[in-house]
Amino acid sequence: MQSAQFIIHAIPEEISRAARSTLKSPQYGHPAHLELAGGTGPCRQCLRTFDVGKERRILFTYNPFDGLDPYPSPGPIFVHEEACATYASSRKFPDSLRQLPLVFEGYGGDRWVVSREKVEDGVVEEAIARIFNEPTVEYIHVRHGQAGCFIAHIARS
């Protein structure tokens, strides 16, 4: 099996900026919730985990399939209350996410899950390579292994 070339994408900055300024979901208009971090998250803009009990975060509804598929599948995500730097799309998986229980879902045409892998040891590159080794996989979504919510999008490079 050959190593997969990939690029990690966080949510767009304009989504988190709009959530911060309106305290509403930019895609749906639902009220957002502001709280002291009770868990590690992570922030879906910078892809860093939260400092539990110290940082404030905003919870809002987000559809990670916007622009990929016409059928919406919204779910909850967090961003820092204060503006943070958007994770630069990168070929390197964020170190801060490696400590989390993760699930990688490889999507094919018509948004069917072709492959799914649970990763709890931080060794993500092998899982990404196995999923992208399946020729029908178009992209991967990273999800939190316990909460199930969307974290990031992985594209082939």
OpenMM code with the backbone's topology and positions (N, CA, C; nanometers):
from openmm import Vec3, app, unit

residues = "MET GLN SER ALA GLN PHE ILE ILE HIS ALA ILE PRO GLU GLU ILE SER ARG ALA ALA ARG SER THR LEU LYS SER PRO GLN TYR GLY HIS PRO ALA HIS LEU GLU LEU ALA GLY GLY THR GLY PRO CYS ARG GLN CYS LEU ARG THR PHE ASP VAL GLY LYS GLU ARG ARG ILE LEU PHE THR TYR ASN PRO PHE ASP GLY LEU ASP PRO TYR PRO SER PRO GLY PRO ILE PHE VAL HIS GLU GLU ALA CYS ALA THR TYR ALA SER SER ARG LYS PHE PRO ASP SER LEU ARG GLN LEU PRO LEU VAL PHE GLU GLY TYR GLY GLY ASP ARG TRP VAL VAL SER ARG GLU LYS VAL GLU ASP GLY VAL VAL GLU GLU ALA ILE ALA ARG ILE PHE ASN GLU PRO THR VAL GLU TYR ILE HIS VAL ARG HIS GLY GLN ALA GLY CYS PHE ILE ALA HIS ILE ALA ARG SER".split()
positions = [
    Vec3(0.0858, -0.1179, 0.0000),
    Vec3(0.0000, 0.0000, 0.0000),
    Vec3(0.0899, 0.1235, 0.0000),
    Vec3(0.0576, 0.2157, -0.0885),
    Vec3(0.1377, 0.3367, -0.0941),
    Vec3(0.0812, 0.4432, -0.0006),
    Vec3(0.1680, 0.5335, 0.0402),
    Vec3(0.1308, 0.6432, 0.1289),
    Vec3(0.0387, 0.7408, 0.0555),
    Vec3(-0.0659, 0.7812, 0.1220),
    Vec3(-0.1622, 0.8738, 0.0605),
    Vec3(-0.1150, 1.0174, 0.0751),
    Vec3(-0.1338, 1.0945, -0.0298),
    Vec3(-0.1081, 1.2373, -0.0249),
    Vec3(-0.2415, 1.3043, 0.0064),
    Vec3(-0.2430, 1.3866, 0.1098),
    Vec3(-0.3697, 1.4451, 0.1529),
    Vec3(-0.3507, 1.5873, 0.2009),
    Vec3(-0.4637, 1.6594, 0.2099),
    Vec3(-0.4648, 1.7952, 0.2628),
    Vec3(-0.5787, 1.8046, 0.3645),
    Vec3(-0.5482, 1.8564, 0.4835),
    Vec3(-0.6465, 1.8743, 0.5902),
    Vec3(-0.7075, 2.0137, 0.5776),
    Vec3(-0.8399, 2.0226, 0.5850),
    Vec3(-0.9096, 2.1512, 0.5792),
    Vec3(-0.9958, 2.1694, 0.7048),
    Vec3(-0.9777, 2.2836, 0.7706),
    Vec3(-1.0646, 2.3229, 0.8821),
    Vec3(-1.1887, 2.3901, 0.8230),
    Vec3(-1.2838, 2.4279, 0.9092),
    Vec3(-1.4000, 2.5005, 0.8580),
    Vec3(-1.3541, 2.6378, 0.8086),
    Vec3(-1.4265, 2.6968, 0.7152),
    Vec3(-1.3882, 2.8293, 0.6644),
    Vec3(-1.3948, 2.9369, 0.7735),
    Vec3(-1.2997, 3.0283, 0.7698),
    Vec3(-1.2939, 3.1371, 0.8679),
    Vec3(-1.4235, 3.2171, 0.8714),
    Vec3(-1.4858, 3.2388, 0.7542),
    Vec3(-1.6083, 3.3198, 0.7516),
    Vec3(-1.7217, 3.2548, 0.8311),
    Vec3(-1.7211, 3.1232, 0.8436),
    Vec3(-1.8239, 3.0543, 0.9228),
    Vec3(-1.8051, 3.0876, 1.0710),
    Vec3(-1.6838, 3.0703, 1.1210),
    Vec3(-1.6614, 3.0973, 1.2639),
    Vec3(-1.6729, 3.2461, 1.2952),
    Vec3(-1.6280, 3.3315, 1.2031),
    Vec3(-1.6401, 3.4761, 1.2237),
    Vec3(-1.7879, 3.5154, 1.2359),
    Vec3(-1.8720, 3.4616, 1.1496),
    Vec3(-2.0155, 3.4918, 1.1542),
    Vec3(-2.0779, 3.4391, 1.2831),
    Vec3(-2.0399, 3.3207, 1.3266),
    Vec3(-2.0940, 3.2655, 1.4514),
    Vec3(-2.0547, 3.3526, 1.5708),
    Vec3(-1.9301, 3.4015, 1.5713),
    Vec3(-1.8848, 3.4881, 1.6802),
    Vec3(-1.9598, 3.6215, 1.6816),
    Vec3(-1.9823, 3.6782, 1.5657),
    Vec3(-2.0418, 3.8124, 1.5607),
    Vec3(-2.1931, 3.8121, 1.5814),
    Vec3(-2.2605, 3.7026, 1.5459),
    Vec3(-2.4076, 3.6993, 1.5574),
    Vec3(-2.4586, 3.6080, 1.6676),
    Vec3(-2.3723, 3.5182, 1.7165),
    Vec3(-2.4115, 3.4107, 1.8086),
    Vec3(-2.5297, 3.3310, 1.7524),
    Vec3(-2.5181, 3.3040, 1.6214),
    Vec3(-2.6138, 3.2186, 1.5508),
    Vec3(-2.5372, 3.1300, 1.4540),
    Vec3(-2.5974, 3.0172, 1.4200),
    Vec3(-2.5392, 2.9315, 1.3180),
    Vec3(-2.5456, 3.0042, 1.1846),
    Vec3(-2.4321, 3.0272, 1.1197),
    Vec3(-2.4326, 3.0988, 0.9919),
    Vec3(-2.5125, 3.0278, 0.8824),
    Vec3(-2.5189, 2.8966, 0.8870),
    Vec3(-2.5890, 2.8214, 0.7840),
    Vec3(-2.7383, 2.8065, 0.8121),
    Vec3(-2.7788, 2.8132, 0.9379),
    Vec3(-2.9172, 2.7820, 0.9734),
    Vec3(-2.9886, 2.8911, 1.0521),
    Vec3(-2.9153, 2.9820, 1.1135),
    Vec3(-2.9772, 3.0861, 1.1940),
    Vec3(-3.0166, 3.0410, 1.3339),
    Vec3(-2.9864, 2.9164, 1.3691),
    Vec3(-3.0169, 2.8678, 1.5045),
    Vec3(-2.9303, 2.9429, 1.6054),
    Vec3(-2.9799, 2.9643, 1.7256),
    Vec3(-2.8975, 3.0302, 1.8278),
    Vec3(-2.7722, 2.9480, 1.8593),
    Vec3(-2.6614, 3.0171, 1.8803),
    Vec3(-2.5372, 2.9531, 1.9226),
    Vec3(-2.5306, 2.9599, 2.0748),
    Vec3(-2.4503, 2.8743, 2.1341),
    Vec3(-2.4380, 2.8662, 2.2792),
    Vec3(-2.2927, 2.8959, 2.3175),
    Vec3(-2.2737, 2.9874, 2.4120),
    Vec3(-2.1418, 3.0262, 2.4599),
    Vec3(-2.1198, 2.9641, 2.5970),
    Vec3(-2.0017, 2.9011, 2.6170),
    Vec3(-1.9754, 2.8347, 2.7445),
    Vec3(-1.8259, 2.8252, 2.7716),
    Vec3(-1.7933, 2.7992, 2.8968),
    Vec3(-1.6570, 2.7676, 2.9359),
    Vec3(-1.6304, 2.6244, 2.8896),
    Vec3(-1.5162, 2.5991, 2.8302),
    Vec3(-1.4871, 2.4656, 2.7762),
    Vec3(-1.4933, 2.3602, 2.8847),
    Vec3(-1.5841, 2.2646, 2.8660),
    Vec3(-1.5981, 2.1524, 2.9588),
    Vec3(-1.5336, 2.0261, 2.9033),
    Vec3(-1.4837, 2.0359, 2.7803),
    Vec3(-1.4167, 1.9243, 2.7146),
    Vec3(-1.3114, 1.9793, 2.6202),
    Vec3(-1.2347, 1.8907, 2.5620),
    Vec3(-1.1222, 1.9328, 2.4794),
    Vec3(-1.1617, 1.9779, 2.3393),
    Vec3(-1.2814, 1.9439, 2.2963),
    Vec3(-1.3281, 1.9931, 2.1651),
    Vec3(-1.2888, 1.9022, 2.0518),
    Vec3(-1.2213, 1.9554, 1.9539),
    Vec3(-1.1393, 2.0754, 1.9395),
    Vec3(-1.2138, 2.1897, 1.8705),
    Vec3(-1.1465, 2.3041, 1.8589),
    Vec3(-1.1970, 2.4165, 1.7811),
    Vec3(-1.1887, 2.3758, 1.6344),
    Vec3(-1.2987, 2.3933, 1.5611),
    Vec3(-1.3014, 2.3496, 1.4213),
    Vec3(-1.2382, 2.4510, 1.3265),
    Vec3(-1.1959, 2.5651, 1.3786),
    Vec3(-1.1267, 2.6626, 1.2929),
    Vec3(-0.9753, 2.6452, 1.3026),
    Vec3(-0.9199, 2.6444, 1.4223),
    Vec3(-0.7743, 2.6328, 1.4363),
    Vec3(-0.7290, 2.4875, 1.4560),
    Vec3(-0.8240, 2.3988, 1.4849),
    Vec3(-0.8000, 2.2563, 1.5080),
    Vec3(-0.7117, 2.2282, 1.6292),
    Vec3(-0.7117, 2.3217, 1.7254),
    Vec3(-0.6442, 2.2983, 1.8527),
    Vec3(-0.7481, 2.2581, 1.9570),
    Vec3(-0.7079, 2.1749, 2.0524),
    Vec3(-0.7989, 2.1375, 2.1596),
    Vec3(-0.8150, 2.2561, 2.2552),
    Vec3(-0.9266, 2.2560, 2.3264),
    Vec3(-0.9551, 2.3628, 2.4221),
    Vec3(-0.8852, 2.3360, 2.5547),
    Vec3(-0.8505, 2.4440, 2.6221),
    Vec3(-0.7968, 2.4367, 2.7572),
    Vec3(-0.9185, 2.4294, 2.8498),
    Vec3(-0.9503, 2.3093, 2.8955),
    Vec3(-1.0712, 2.2831, 2.9729),
    Vec3(-1.0760, 2.3691, 3.0986),
    Vec3(-1.1907, 2.4343, 3.1179),
    Vec3(-1.2115, 2.5178, 3.2349),
    Vec3(-1.1492, 2.6558, 3.2266),
    Vec3(-1.0796, 2.6862, 3.1151),
    Vec3(-1.0125, 2.8158, 3.1022),
    Vec3(-1.0562, 2.8936, 2.9783),
    Vec3(-1.0756, 2.8236, 2.8673),
    Vec3(-1.1139, 2.8922, 2.7437),
    Vec3(-1.2656, 2.8871, 2.7253),
    Vec3(-1.3176, 2.9922, 2.6609),
    Vec3(-1.4604, 2.9945, 2.6285),
    Vec3(-1.4766, 2.9533, 2.4830),
    Vec3(-1.5876, 2.8853, 2.4567),
    Vec3(-1.6124, 2.8358, 2.3224),
    Vec3(-1.7575, 2.8576, 2.2833),
    Vec3(-1.7801, 2.8573, 2.1518),
    Vec3(-1.9140, 2.8748, 2.0968),
    Vec3(-1.9548, 2.7439, 2.0308),
    Vec3(-2.0729, 2.6972, 2.0667),
    Vec3(-2.1309, 2.5768, 2.0084),
    Vec3(-2.2390, 2.6196, 1.9108),
    Vec3(-2.2339, 2.5684, 1.7879),
    Vec3(-2.3378, 2.6009, 1.6902),
    Vec3(-2.3546, 2.4875, 1.5902),
    Vec3(-2.4632, 2.4945, 1.5146),
    Vec3(-2.4973, 2.3937, 1.4148),
    Vec3(-2.4212, 2.4197, 1.2852),
    Vec3(-2.3613, 2.3132, 1.2312),
    Vec3(-2.2807, 2.3256, 1.1092),
    Vec3(-2.3065, 2.2062, 1.0177),
    Vec3(-2.3155, 2.2315, 0.8880),
    Vec3(-2.3314, 2.1259, 0.7887),
    Vec3(-2.1991, 2.1079, 0.7135),
    Vec3(-2.1229, 2.0023, 0.7437),
    Vec3(-1.9936, 1.9824, 0.6776),
    Vec3(-2.0047, 1.9374, 0.5321),
    Vec3(-2.1267, 1.9081, 0.4874),
    Vec3(-2.1457, 1.8641, 0.3489),
    Vec3(-2.1876, 1.9782, 0.2567),
    Vec3(-2.1942, 2.1008, 0.3103),
    Vec3(-2.2308, 2.2164, 0.2292),
    Vec3(-2.1332, 2.2282, 0.1114),
    Vec3(-2.1869, 2.2321, -0.0083),
    Vec3(-2.1041, 2.2397, -0.1280),
    Vec3(-2.0568, 2.1045, -0.1799),
    Vec3(-2.0776, 1.9985, -0.1009),
    Vec3(-2.0375, 1.8639, -0.1421),
    Vec3(-2.1563, 1.7785, -0.1831),
    Vec3(-2.2699, 1.8039, -0.1183),
    Vec3(-2.3880, 1.7213, -0.1390),
    Vec3(-2.5109, 1.8051, -0.1051),
    Vec3(-2.6184, 1.7944, -0.1830),
    Vec3(-2.7362, 1.8776, -0.1571),
    Vec3(-2.8143, 1.8384, -0.0318),
    Vec3(-2.7961, 1.7165, 0.0185),
    Vec3(-2.8677, 1.6725, 0.1375),
    Vec3(-2.7936, 1.7201, 0.2623),
    Vec3(-2.8553, 1.8033, 0.3440),
    Vec3(-2.7853, 1.8552, 0.4625),
    Vec3(-2.7769, 1.7510, 0.5744),
    Vec3(-2.6690, 1.7545, 0.6474),
    Vec3(-2.6495, 1.6703, 0.7652),
    Vec3(-2.5842, 1.7544, 0.8738),
    Vec3(-2.6618, 1.8482, 0.9314),
    Vec3(-2.6022, 1.9365, 1.0317),
    Vec3(-2.5731, 1.8657, 1.1631),
    Vec3(-2.4772, 1.9206, 1.2337),
    Vec3(-2.4424, 1.8708, 1.3658),
    Vec3(-2.3718, 1.9792, 1.4439),
    Vec3(-2.3465, 1.9531, 1.5726),
    Vec3(-2.2833, 2.0541, 1.6581),
    Vec3(-2.1320, 2.0602, 1.6389),
    Vec3(-2.0785, 2.1823, 1.6413),
    Vec3(-1.9329, 2.2024, 1.6411),
    Vec3(-1.8996, 2.3172, 1.7363),
    Vec3(-1.7727, 2.3246, 1.7763),
    Vec3(-1.7234, 2.4304, 1.8630),
    Vec3(-1.6173, 2.5127, 1.7908),
    Vec3(-1.6124, 2.6427, 1.8244),
    Vec3(-1.4999, 2.7286, 1.7876),
    Vec3(-1.4654, 2.8127, 1.9102),
    Vec3(-1.3425, 2.8639, 1.9131),
    Vec3(-1.3037, 2.9541, 2.0211),
    Vec3(-1.3924, 3.0783, 2.0210),
    Vec3(-1.4229, 3.1300, 2.1385),
    Vec3(-1.4996, 3.2554, 2.1474),
    Vec3(-1.4189, 3.3697, 2.0855),
    Vec3(-1.2908, 3.3734, 2.1156),
    Vec3(-1.2025, 3.4762, 2.0600),
    Vec3(-1.1508, 3.4295, 1.9247),
    Vec3(-1.1293, 3.5227, 1.8352),
    Vec3(-1.0777, 3.4883, 1.7027),
    Vec3(-0.9475, 3.4095, 1.7156),
    Vec3(-0.9331, 3.3105, 1.6313),
    Vec3(-0.8111, 3.2301, 1.6284),
    Vec3(-0.7697, 3.2123, 1.4828),
    Vec3(-0.6470, 3.1737, 1.4635),
    Vec3(-0.5965, 3.1555, 1.3270),
    Vec3(-0.6556, 3.0283, 1.2666),
    Vec3(-0.7032, 3.0388, 1.1455),
    Vec3(-0.7561, 2.9216, 1.0758),
    Vec3(-0.6412, 2.8261, 1.0473),
    Vec3(-0.6639, 2.6989, 1.0742),
    Vec3(-0.5622, 2.5984, 1.0439),
    Vec3(-0.5329, 2.6056, 0.8952),
    Vec3(-0.4085, 2.6299, 0.8622),
    Vec3(-0.3700, 2.6396, 0.7212),
    Vec3(-0.3811, 2.5016, 0.6591),
    Vec3(-0.4577, 2.4923, 0.5516),
    Vec3(-0.4703, 2.3635, 0.4834),
    Vec3(-0.3312, 2.3057, 0.4674),
    Vec3(-0.3139, 2.1844, 0.5124),
    Vec3(-0.1800, 2.1289, 0.5233),
    Vec3(-0.1781, 1.9806, 0.4905),
    Vec3(-0.0617, 1.9325, 0.4529),
    Vec3(-0.0408, 1.7899, 0.4288),
    Vec3(0.0007, 1.7189, 0.5577),
    Vec3(0.0109, 1.7938, 0.6657),
    Vec3(0.0485, 1.7366, 0.7957),
    Vec3(-0.0739, 1.7332, 0.8860),
    Vec3(-0.1008, 1.6183, 0.9440),
    Vec3(-0.2143, 1.6060, 1.0338),
    Vec3(-0.1837, 1.6826, 1.1619),
    Vec3(-0.2803, 1.7608, 1.2137),
    Vec3(-0.2550, 1.8418, 1.3340),
    Vec3(-0.2192, 1.7563, 1.4561),
    Vec3(-0.1059, 1.7850, 1.5163),
    Vec3(-0.0620, 1.7101, 1.6343),
    Vec3(-0.1627, 1.7171, 1.7481),
    Vec3(-0.2307, 1.8313, 1.7621),
    Vec3(-0.3243, 1.8481, 1.8731),
    Vec3(-0.4427, 1.7518, 1.8638),
    Vec3(-0.4723, 1.7010, 1.7452),
    Vec3(-0.5849, 1.6080, 1.7299),
    Vec3(-0.5464, 1.4635, 1.7572),
    Vec3(-0.4184, 1.4340, 1.7548),
    Vec3(-0.3735, 1.2948, 1.7693),
    Vec3(-0.4096, 1.2340, 1.9047),
    Vec3(-0.4255, 1.3168, 2.0064),
    Vec3(-0.4567, 1.2667, 2.1403),
    Vec3(-0.6046, 1.2300, 2.1556),
    Vec3(-0.6879, 1.2687, 2.0596),
    Vec3(-0.8311, 1.2440, 2.0679),
    Vec3(-0.8687, 1.1094, 2.0071),
    Vec3(-0.9795, 1.0508, 2.0542),
    Vec3(-1.0312, 0.9334, 1.9837),
    Vec3(-1.0928, 0.9836, 1.8528),
    Vec3(-1.0487, 0.9301, 1.7407),
    Vec3(-1.0925, 0.9795, 1.6100),
    Vec3(-1.1551, 0.8681, 1.5275),
    Vec3(-1.2466, 0.9085, 1.4403),
    Vec3(-1.3028, 0.8181, 1.3410),
    Vec3(-1.2864, 0.8871, 1.2066),
    Vec3(-1.2349, 0.8133, 1.1094),
    Vec3(-1.2192, 0.8632, 0.9736),
    Vec3(-1.3240, 0.7949, 0.8869),
    Vec3(-1.4054, 0.8764, 0.8193),
    Vec3(-1.5075, 0.8218, 0.7303),
    Vec3(-1.4737, 0.8608, 0.5869),
    Vec3(-1.4516, 0.7612, 0.5022),
    Vec3(-1.4212, 0.7839, 0.3615),
    Vec3(-1.5490, 0.7800, 0.2798),
    Vec3(-1.5794, 0.8913, 0.2129),
    Vec3(-1.7027, 0.9041, 0.1359),
    Vec3(-1.6773, 0.8866, -0.0128),
    Vec3(-1.7670, 0.8115, -0.0766),
    Vec3(-1.7643, 0.7950, -0.2209),
    Vec3(-1.8764, 0.8754, -0.2834),
    Vec3(-1.9076, 0.8447, -0.4094),
    Vec3(-2.0160, 0.9124, -0.4797),
    Vec3(-2.1481, 0.8974, -0.4055),
    Vec3(-2.2349, 0.9947, -0.4224),
    Vec3(-2.3647, 0.9974, -0.3533),
    Vec3(-2.3505, 0.9917, -0.2014),
    Vec3(-2.2361, 1.0344, -0.1534),
    Vec3(-2.2084, 1.0456, -0.0096),
    Vec3(-2.2222, 0.9148, 0.0674),
    Vec3(-2.1940, 0.8044, 0.0026),
    Vec3(-2.1949, 0.6768, 0.0727),
    Vec3(-2.0636, 0.6607, 0.1478),
    Vec3(-2.0724, 0.6112, 0.2715),
    Vec3(-1.9514, 0.5815, 0.3474),
    Vec3(-1.8947, 0.4512, 0.2914),
    Vec3(-1.7781, 0.4612, 0.2302),
    Vec3(-1.7120, 0.3464, 0.1682),
    Vec3(-1.6231, 0.2764, 0.2702),
    Vec3(-1.5623, 0.3556, 0.3575),
    Vec3(-1.4675, 0.3014, 0.4534),
    Vec3(-1.4709, 0.3840, 0.5814),
    Vec3(-1.4533, 0.3171, 0.6938),
    Vec3(-1.4514, 0.3863, 0.8231),
    Vec3(-1.3451, 0.3203, 0.9106),
    Vec3(-1.2647, 0.4038, 0.9758),
    Vec3(-1.1624, 0.3517, 1.0670),
    Vec3(-1.1605, 0.4320, 1.1951),
    Vec3(-1.1517, 0.3610, 1.3056),
    Vec3(-1.1371, 0.4237, 1.4363),
    Vec3(-0.9882, 0.4267, 1.4696),
    Vec3(-0.9404, 0.5432, 1.5168),
    Vec3(-0.7990, 0.5589, 1.5507),
    Vec3(-0.7910, 0.6153, 1.6920),
    Vec3(-0.7232, 0.5423, 1.7797),
    Vec3(-0.7085, 0.5888, 1.9179),
    Vec3(-0.5639, 0.6000, 1.9623),
    Vec3(-0.4717, 0.5698, 1.8715),
    Vec3(-0.3307, 0.5697, 1.9101),
    Vec3(-0.2512, 0.6840, 1.8480),
    Vec3(-0.3210, 0.7761, 1.7791),
    Vec3(-0.2536, 0.8902, 1.7190),
    Vec3(-0.1857, 0.8616, 1.5871),
    Vec3(-0.1824, 0.7358, 1.5449),
    Vec3(-0.1190, 0.6986, 1.4185),
    Vec3(-0.2249, 0.7090, 1.3088),
    Vec3(-0.2385, 0.8282, 1.2543),
    Vec3(-0.3474, 0.8565, 1.1606),
    Vec3(-0.3087, 0.8377, 1.0141),
    Vec3(-0.1830, 0.8579, 0.9815),
    Vec3(-0.1419, 0.8528, 0.8412),
    Vec3(-0.1715, 0.7178, 0.7766),
    Vec3(-0.1518, 0.6100, 0.8524),
    Vec3(-0.1784, 0.4767, 0.7984),
    Vec3(-0.3276, 0.4578, 0.7714),
    Vec3(-0.4119, 0.5084, 0.8620),
    Vec3(-0.5573, 0.4976, 0.8422),
    Vec3(-0.6008, 0.5787, 0.7204),
    Vec3(-0.5474, 0.6990, 0.7061),
    Vec3(-0.5806, 0.7833, 0.5899),
    Vec3(-0.5368, 0.7132, 0.4618),
    Vec3(-0.4180, 0.6553, 0.4609),
    Vec3(-0.3675, 0.5855, 0.3422),
    Vec3(-0.4560, 0.4665, 0.3074),
    Vec3(-0.4973, 0.3889, 0.4085),
    Vec3(-0.5837, 0.2733, 0.3811),
    Vec3(-0.7165, 0.3177, 0.3203),
    Vec3(-0.7734, 0.4241, 0.3748),
    Vec3(-0.9025, 0.4714, 0.3233),
    Vec3(-0.8871, 0.5250, 0.1814),
    Vec3(-0.7861, 0.6078, 0.1570),
    Vec3(-0.7653, 0.6616, 0.0224),
    Vec3(-0.7144, 0.5561, -0.0760),
    Vec3(-0.6700, 0.4411, -0.0251),
    Vec3(-0.6303, 0.3320, -0.1128),
    Vec3(-0.7527, 0.2717, -0.1825),
    Vec3(-0.8703, 0.2949, -0.1258),
    Vec3(-0.9962, 0.2528, -0.1888),
    Vec3(-1.0268, 0.3543, -0.2978),
    Vec3(-1.0249, 0.3134, -0.4249),
    Vec3(-1.0371, 0.4099, -0.5350),
    Vec3(-1.1685, 0.4869, -0.5399),
    Vec3(-1.2745, 0.4359, -0.4786),
    Vec3(-1.4032, 0.5064, -0.4850),
    Vec3(-1.4169, 0.6144, -0.3775),
    Vec3(-1.3213, 0.6231, -0.2848),
    Vec3(-1.3270, 0.7261, -0.1818),
    Vec3(-1.2873, 0.8602, -0.2426),
    Vec3(-1.3740, 0.9594, -0.2256),
    Vec3(-1.3492, 1.0932, -0.2799),
    Vec3(-1.2892, 1.1875, -0.1760),
    Vec3(-1.3311, 1.1732, -0.0506),
    Vec3(-1.2796, 1.2569, 0.0580),
    Vec3(-1.3067, 1.1861, 0.1902),
    Vec3(-1.2442, 1.2370, 0.2961),
    Vec3(-1.2581, 1.1799, 0.4304),
    Vec3(-1.3045, 1.2892, 0.5255),
    Vec3(-1.3964, 1.2528, 0.6150),
    Vec3(-1.4301, 1.3419, 0.7253),
    Vec3(-1.3714, 1.2835, 0.8525),
    Vec3(-1.3092, 1.3706, 0.9314),
    Vec3(-1.2577, 1.3342, 1.0626),
    Vec3(-1.3685, 1.3652, 1.1617),
    Vec3(-1.4026, 1.2674, 1.2464),
    Vec3(-1.5062, 1.2853, 1.3469),
    Vec3(-1.4497, 1.2491, 1.4838),
    Vec3(-1.5091, 1.3065, 1.5865),
    Vec3(-1.4695, 1.2744, 1.7235),
    Vec3(-1.5207, 1.1338, 1.7537),
    Vec3(-1.4332, 1.0470, 1.8014),
    Vec3(-1.4678, 0.9076, 1.8241),
    Vec3(-1.5669, 0.8832, 1.9354),
    Vec3(-1.5848, 0.9774, 2.0267),
    Vec3(-1.6827, 0.9607, 2.1339),
    Vec3(-1.8083, 1.0414, 2.1065),
    Vec3(-1.7937, 1.1671, 2.0695),
    Vec3(-1.9104, 1.2531, 2.0475),
    Vec3(-1.9716, 1.2330, 1.9083),
    Vec3(-1.8918, 1.1886, 1.8121),
    Vec3(-1.9409, 1.1636, 1.6776),
    Vec3(-1.9472, 1.2854, 1.5869),
    Vec3(-1.9132, 1.4026, 1.6384),
    Vec3(-1.9290, 1.5250, 1.5589),
    Vec3(-1.8098, 1.5495, 1.4655),
    Vec3(-1.8371, 1.6242, 1.3604),
    Vec3(-1.7397, 1.6586, 1.2577),
    Vec3(-1.6253, 1.7422, 1.3153),
    Vec3(-1.5031, 1.7111, 1.2705),
    Vec3(-1.3853, 1.7887, 1.3110),
    Vec3(-1.3213, 1.8572, 1.1897),
    Vec3(-1.2920, 1.7810, 1.0848),
    Vec3(-1.2207, 1.8372, 0.9699),
    Vec3(-1.2474, 1.7540, 0.8450),
    Vec3(-1.2084, 1.8106, 0.7308),
    Vec3(-1.2233, 1.7479, 0.6000),
    Vec3(-1.0847, 1.7149, 0.5463),
    Vec3(-1.0685, 1.5954, 0.4912),
    Vec3(-0.9412, 1.5573, 0.4306),
    Vec3(-0.9668, 1.5313, 0.2824),
    Vec3(-0.8895, 1.5983, 0.1993),
    Vec3(-0.8989, 1.5805, 0.0538),
    Vec3(-0.7717, 1.5150, 0.0026),
    Vec3(-0.7839, 1.4487, -0.1100),
    Vec3(-0.6638, 1.3979, -0.1770),
    Vec3(-0.5870, 1.5183, -0.2299),
    Vec3(-0.4540, 1.5114, -0.2279),
    Vec3(-0.3776, 1.6253, -0.2821),
    Vec3(-0.3346, 1.5956, -0.4239),
] * unit.nanometer
topology = app.Topology()
chain = topology.addChain("A")
for resn in residues:
    res = topology.addResidue(resn, chain)
    for name in ("N", "CA", "C"):
        topology.addAtom(name, app.Element.getBySymbol(name[0]), res)
